[in-house]
Amino acid sequence: MTEEKKSRRPTHIAYSVTDYAKQDGKRDSSWKAVGSAFAHKDGKGFDVKLEATPVSGRLVLRVNAPRPKPAD
């Protein structure tokens, strides 16, 4: 395997998102990471690797950006 393949990081994270209504009438959603996506070299598509298959809700791909560190 080449060094490029070894160090390649996913460009996006795949989430299963389920929307639901709270008791107070407001809407909320639950996000669970279920996989990752790697952009094609030509920029015209993705390879998506799922660790779990969503059975309801929707599948959302978000840019794999570092999360801010929580304040102490």
FENTABEL-V723563 format. One record per run of one state. SS is the DSSP state (2 for helix, 1 for strand, 0 for the rest). FROM is the first residue (numbers start at 1). LEN is the number of residues. Records with the same first field share a line. If there is no record, write none. Layout:
# FENTABEL-V723563
SS->FROM-LEN ; FROM-LEN
This chain:
# FENTABEL-V723563
0->1-2 ; 8-4 ; 22-5 ; 40-6 ; 51-7 ; 64-9
2->3-5
1->12-10 ; 27-13 ; 46-5 ; 58-6
